[in-house]
Structure formats: structure tokens, C-alpha cells
Amino acid sequence: MSDFRALKDKVAVVGVGNTRYGNFPETDDYGLGADAFRNAVADCGIDKNEIDGLLVCRIPYYARMGEILGISPRWTIPLPPHGRMSSMGIIEAVAALNAGLCKYVALIYANIGRSRRVNYGGDESPNIWDPWGYTSPGAAHAMMFRRHMALYGTTTRQLAEVSVAFRRHACLNPDAVMKQPITIEDHENARPIVLPLRLLDYCLINDGAVCMILTTADRAKDLKKPPVLISGIGAREAYAEGSLSNFERDFWYPQLQEIAGEVYGMAGVGPSDVDAFMCYDNFAPTVLFSLEGLGFCPKGESGRFVEGGTLQVGGRLPTNTDGGHLSNSYMQGWALNVEAVRQLRGECGARQVPDCEVVQFVAATPCSRSIIYTRG
């Protein structure tokens, strides 16, 4: 924890950008990444030639991306196409900047899953991620939620509160893919995928790209937009007994509890200080597990906690205010971190959280991470 604490407020996000989300067969991941990069550079107002760090995620060749962008970085990292990479990548960039390995880092994520018909699961034989017979991450999360229902009495109507809140936010977001409001009844009547999960509990696979530009806090002061500081970091792996890849029988609770101690201790805040919550929502139950693990509610009580619009803007804990993976687009955590920055800048229009000063991101996965952002 002491090493993490030394990084508090040392690095800031100074530029963010994204493309539209949808189906774009006319371009590729490099083209989408370049568009997001261009938007992020314009957002912070620097010369692109100042960017000497490049991190790419889900983009095949970092050298090709750098060539297309016309930059020559001295620090580079390519990351694989897994959702847990967003916060892991941001934390790596923080460490590189603090170590003086670069001055400005562009972090670029691109996905062409929709136009290329990429499937997440459904393999005919067991794969390296789920060799015990789960053929998709959705199956593992359905099993976890079934266990949560049995242990704590959680209901699918309570789970519906997650999807309904995020769809409401998407309807307020010009970039979001899904614009049709939904109700709890719509959720309950949706097509079953892997029971107890239904269609509206699943993330949206789309084409699109996101870019974030980070630098040290001292350099951030003179740029176009007010800096957003990275004030807290927490990290823990979940490769313990009882964890079967995407299935974790205790809902990542022990790991998230340890992360909570780190991230809140470093930032000097607690759950009650969080103004907006950005939660990795590959599937709706992950939100419930995250709320419990970080201490927003006691273990087993997340279903009751989210009832009555708790997660909606205007509620007790506005969550995934861009619509999240369930209704904005599945940018695998990256767009949620961009939304955190925009909330702290006050740029979110009708979905803006009033007086937003502290935003937390979390990804509850086998490699769980959390980041707390604050106004610079």
C-alpha cells in the first residue's frame, strides 16, 4: 500500500476522446483508434509530437498504430483484448509517468467486434479461459448470480434495476447505442440467454474506439482542460481456491475488500464520498458484486440497495452515467474511465451529476482493479 500511496495525485488525465459506436465495416481498429486519438489530442490542446508514450489495447500491432498516428514514442505497451486491461493499463501508465519513462502517454483502445461478428463464447470445446465446461463468460456470471440468489434471496427484479438505470442514462447520452427506455417488466420478459440472465443483462458488442491522454500533474496545469487527478489505486488478483476463471464462488468479495482498503486509503475518501460510480458491467450481476465488495452496502444486500432508482442520476449513487456496457457500448472499461473524467469536468449535459468531485471506477474480474479520480 505504501508504494501506491506515493503515487497519489502525481498523474492527471488531460485529454479524452472517443468515436461513435456501432457497426463500421468500412474502417478497421487502426482507423477507429486514430479517430479517437485525434479527438483526445484536440481535447487537451497539445501538439501530438509531445506524446512520447503509447499504450494500445485490442489493437494488433502497437508499432503500426504509432506509424499511423505519426508519433515516435519511447515507452510502449501492447495489451491483450480483455476487459480487465483498462484499469490495469491506466495504472501502468501512471507508473511509467511517475518513473520519468515518458512525459505524455496516449492510451488507445479499439474494437471491431460487431462488424467482424466476433463471438464472446459459445466455443464447441472447452477453452483456455473456462476449461471446466463454461462456454462463455455469460454462463459463469449466470451461475454466480444463481448462487447469490440462493444465498441472499436476491431477485431478478432487483437485478433489473441495474439495466433500467443504465438504459435511462444511455437515453441522455448522444453517443450511446441504445436509446429505447426500458422498464423492470421489459427486463423480466426479455429473451433468456443463460438463466437467470436475460438479454438485457448482457453487454453490447460494437465497433468503436477510446483514447485517454495522461501526464504528470505539474505538466497538466497549463493545458486546455482542467486536469483530473488519479488519487487512488487498488489492485488484487483472484487466482485462489474456489476461483474458476470467470467464475468466483465468493463474487470476488475478499479481493474487492482488500482493494477497498487500498484505494480509499490512498485517496483519503470512503464509499460515502463517491459522487459517481463507474462499474465494469460486462453482465448486470457484476455491478451487484462490486457494490458489496467495495462496501457501498453489506454483503448480500446489493439487491435491496439498488431498489428504487439508487443507481440513477439523482439517486444515491449515480452509476455508469454514460449507459455503461449494457446500453452505451462495450468498450471494455475504457469508455467508463472517460465518463469519469467528463463527469469531474462537468461536461455530461443532461446526465451530469451535480457538484461531482469524486468518481470511482472498478472492474471486478479475476484481475480486479479500482481507480479513484478527483478534480484537479
Secondary structure, DSSP 8 states (H G I E B T S, - for coil): -HHHHTTTTSEEEEEEEE---B--TTS-HHHHHHHHHHHHHHHHT--GGG--EEEEES-S-HHHHHHHHT---SEEEEE-S-TTHHHHHHHHHHHHHHTTS-SEEEEEEEEETTTTT--SS--SS--SS-TTS--SHHHHHHHHHHHHHHHH---HHHHHHHHHHHHHHHTT-TT-S--S---HHHHHHS-EEETTEEGGGB----EEEEEEEEEEHHHHTTSSS--EEEEEEEEEE--STTEETTEETTTTHHHHHHHHHHHHHHHT--GGG-SEEEE--SBHHHHHHHHHHTTSS-TT-HHHHHTTTTTSTTSSS-B-TT-IIIII---TTHHHHHHHHHHHHT--GGG--TT--EEEEEE-STEEEEEEEEE-
